[in-house]
Amino acid sequence: MMAIVGELWRGISDVMMSWYETKMFIEHATVVSSDALHVLVGVLVWTLAALVLRRSLSASIPWLIVLALTLLNEGVDLWVERWPHLAMQLGESAKDVLLTMTLPTVLLLAIRLRPSLFRPLPSRRGR
């Protein structure tokens, strides 16, 4: 039983390391800063989740998917990286969560609270 658990743990660790290395490749292969990537990926994943699930952007599920993936991503970072000071690492992780979730959250609230902002303006043909 312990051998199975050990193999499972090694497999999970390998997946986490592969994800981390892929992220590092993307981060260093683009001209976009890491912080900007968090903002862009947050909106992209939110939109794709809504499309794939055939849900409105005003639905909670696409937003929750972005939150879950963001927390999973930051968990991997916390697991793989070893910073000299844990407080610095936790602060960076919190910043990444905020950067990733801010725009989807603001847009979700705007869509729900002020849907008129997302409708076409009436035609002004008579002017």
N, C-alpha and C positions, 0 to 999 in steps of 0.2 A: 504494500500500500504506500509506504513512504517513497519507494522508487517511482511510483506513478505520480505522486505529488511533486517530487523533485523534477521529473521530466516535464510536467505541466508548468512548473514555475520557470524552468529554463526556457521553455517555449514562449511563455508570456514575456520574459525578459528579452528574448531575441526579437520579438515583435516590437516591443517598446524601443529597443535600440535602433531597429531598422526605421521606425517612424521618425525617431529623433534625427538620424543621419539624413533621411530624405528631407526633413525640414531644413536642416543646416545647408544642404545642397541648394535648395530653392532659395533660401535667404541669401546665400553668397553668389548665386548665379543671376540674380536680378539686381537692377539698379534701385529698387524700392527698399526703403528702410524696413527693418523688422517691425517697428511700430505701425508703419503704414500698411504692411502686409496683414497685420491683425485686423485693422479696420476693413480693408478690402475683402479679406477672407470671411469675416463675420457677415458682411452684407451678401456676399456671393453664396455662402452656405445657406443662409436664411432664405434667399430667393430660390435656390435650387431645391431646398427641402419643401418649400411651398409648391413648386412645380411638380416635383416627383409625387408628392402626396395628394396633389390636386386640391390643395387648400388655399384659402385666401391668405395674404400676408397679415391679415388681421386675426387669424387663428393663432391660438397659443402653441400648437404642436410644432410648427417650424421654428419658432423662437426657442422653445424648450430643447429642440434638437441642437441648435447652435450652442445653447448654454451647456448641455451635456457634453458635446464634443470639445468645447472650450475647456471645461473642467478636466476632461480626460487628457487633453493635450497638455495642460499645465501640470497635471499629475505626473505625466511622463517626464516633463522637464524637471520637476522636483526630484523624481526618482533617479534620472540619469545624470543630471548636472550636480556638481559639488562646489558650491561657492565658499569663499573663505568665511563669510558671515551669513548665517541662516536668515537673519533679518533682511539683509539685502536681497537675497534670493526670493524670499516670500513677498517683499515689496515689488520686485520686478514681476513676479507671477500675478499679483493683484492688479498691477498696472496693465498687464496683458489681457486679463479678464475684462477690465473696464474698457480698454480700447476695442476689444472684439465685440462686446455686447452693447456699447453705447448707441451706435447708429441703428442697429436693429430695434433696440428698445425705444428710442425716440420716434422712429418711424412707425412702429407698432402702435404706440400711444397716440400719435398724430392721426393715424388711419382710424383708430377706434373713437377718439374723442372729437376729431374734426374731419370726418370723411369728405366734407365739401371741398377741402383743400385738394383732393385727388380726383375731382370731377372736372370735365372740360368746362371752360367758361362759356356762357351763352354767346351765341353769335351776335356781332355788332354790325350787321350788314346795313342798317338804315342810316348810318352816320357818314 
